[in-house]
Amino acid sequence: MDEVDKIKSCHPKCSLLLRIAVPNDKSSWRSFGAKFGALPEEVAPLLRHAHKLGLRVVGISFHVGSKASESQVYRRAIAAARAAFDVADELKMPKMHVLDIGGGFKANQLFDEIAETINVAIKDYFSDHQSDSDLTVMAEPGRFFAETAFTMVANVMGKRVRGEKREYWISDGIYGSFNLPAYDKSSMQISPLQILSPHQNQVTYSSTVFGPTCDSLDTVVADCKLPELKRNDYLVFHNMGAYTTSAGTNFNGFCISAIPTYLAFTNANN
Ligand SMILES: Cc1ncc(COP(=O)(O)O)c(C=O)c1O
């Protein structure tokens, strides 16, 4: 309600989307439901209040959470959006015509299934919205575009051997590019850069990789299997284009903007 009042005082002529909470979004890597979105029982009071203040609510938005791991969460969200459209109709508000399906997509094999699920759900729940002017569907993909576009290479600056364990210090850490990826170690893809340091002997050791700062929290990955590395080797981290440097800091004197970015252009025919 406070947000509606704030919009009335700051930007009363804008077009509004009401963000709804997604039912059962727990399968997403990071669900947003606890922080964002109107619950089903909050939709009518919020719409009524906005209408009373003369604000124009043109549609519904949702975000199923970062890295959706099942397609049906989009169907549940679209069903909930439809229910909110119906509430607006019951309140005799101007017809809503925007459905914003948010983000949460990854560039993996699940994407096609999610796209199909969304198309079917829109047909099922919005069959009465025939033309494009009846319903504009928009999305806010973030990770989908950026994640696989960048690979990160970090330099091994230090090494410690303790029995069978290997520990390495590298030039980037959780206060830099790994701020968010380090929370999701299960999907971290890490490998030594073989061209510069060929590892003929592929015996692997339980290895911990630390970031460069003074904080012990700055641990990129613990107990992963790596071949023996030496100082000045490079470690390669794949799919590092999303939520990496954008979430980094300059903590402890390691400047996030000093990380160089190289762009390689390949000819699709080669
Ligand atoms: C409102 C909103 N839209 C879109 C995105 C992009 O999400 P994703 O990278 O999961 O596609 C985010 C990410 O937090 C967001 O908060």
The ligand as a MOL file (V3000), in Angstrom:
LIG
                    3D

  0  0  0     0  0            999 V3000
M  V30 BEGIN CTAB
M  V30 COUNTS 16 16 0 0 0
M  V30 BEGIN ATOM
M  V30 1 C 13.0620 -7.7250 -11.8440 0
M  V30 2 C 14.1190 -8.5540 -12.4880 0
M  V30 3 N 14.0030 -8.8410 -13.7890 0
M  V30 4 C 14.9290 -9.5900 -14.4360 0
M  V30 5 C 16.0310 -10.0750 -13.7620 0
M  V30 6 C 17.0000 -10.9520 -14.5130 0
M  V30 7 O 16.8940 -12.2350 -14.0130 0
M  V30 8 P 17.6510 -13.5030 -14.6420 0
M  V30 9 O 19.0850 -13.1500 -14.7360 0
M  V30 10 O 17.3480 -14.5890 -13.6650 0
M  V30 11 O 17.0420 -13.7700 -15.9870 0
M  V30 12 C 16.1860 -9.8220 -12.3810 0
M  V30 13 C 17.3200 -10.3460 -11.6330 0
M  V30 14 O 17.4430 -10.2370 -10.4380 0
M  V30 15 C 15.2020 -9.0290 -11.7320 0
M  V30 16 O 15.2930 -8.7600 -10.4180 0
M  V30 END ATOM
M  V30 BEGIN BOND
M  V30 1 1 1 2
M  V30 2 1 2 3
M  V30 3 2 2 15
M  V30 4 2 3 4
M  V30 5 1 4 5
M  V30 6 1 5 6
M  V30 7 2 5 12
M  V30 8 1 6 7
M  V30 9 1 7 8
M  V30 10 2 8 9
M  V30 11 1 8 10
M  V30 12 1 8 11
M  V30 13 1 12 13
M  V30 14 1 12 15
M  V30 15 2 13 14
M  V30 16 1 15 16
M  V30 END BOND
M  V30 END CTAB
M  END
